[in-house]
Amino acid sequence: MQLLFDFLPIIAFFAAYKLADIYTATAVLIVAVLVQSTIQWTWKRKLNTMHLISAGLVLVFGGLTLAIHDKTFIMWKPTIVNWLFGAGFLASQWQVFGGKPLVRRLMSSAESGVALSDNSWRHLNLMWVAYFTLLGIANLVVFRNFDEATWVNFKLFGMLGLTLVFILLQGIWISSKVQTTGASE
């Protein structure tokens, strides 16, 4: 259910694109992230940092796309978002930024009960850094080398598919590393 909620704006973007054009889809995307943020605030009385960053970038890049009537801005947004997330995960490895890898903090807040060694948490965190970096590069490759329709399809199906495959592989990796004696806090 959470994954569907997370992908709601991109699904709305995709549907609007199929019915109209990239500019209409961008306007729908802006509205969708505002609705998503409103729903999240109403339910939890706080905004998820990742949603907040993504929403801010949608407002900036989507606003520029509509104001200047240049689709390049909205096409850059997934790369910027992914690279910012990758940088955030990377920075979390250092003591000055909390000293606990971001993936560990996120999984702890989800009460997943995953018990990994400190070293395994760092490795998992670096996997997310690599994933976000590569996903940003993939977006660049697709939007620079293929037509707009291919990019829109990649944005929904390609990125969603890659995310699901990565999460599945991450789950397999975690299950091979889980400690049986409890968390390594």
Secondary structure, 3 states (H helix, E strand, C coil): CHHHHHHHHHHHHHHHHHHCCHHHHHHHHHHHHHHHHHHHHHHHCCCCHHHHHHHHHHHHHHHHHHHHCCCHHHHHHHHHHHHHHHHHHHHCCCHHHCCCCHHHHHHHHCCCCCCCCHHHHHHHHHHHHHHHHHHHHHHHHHHHHCCHHHHHHHHHHHHHHHHHHHHHHHHHHHHHHCCCCCCCC
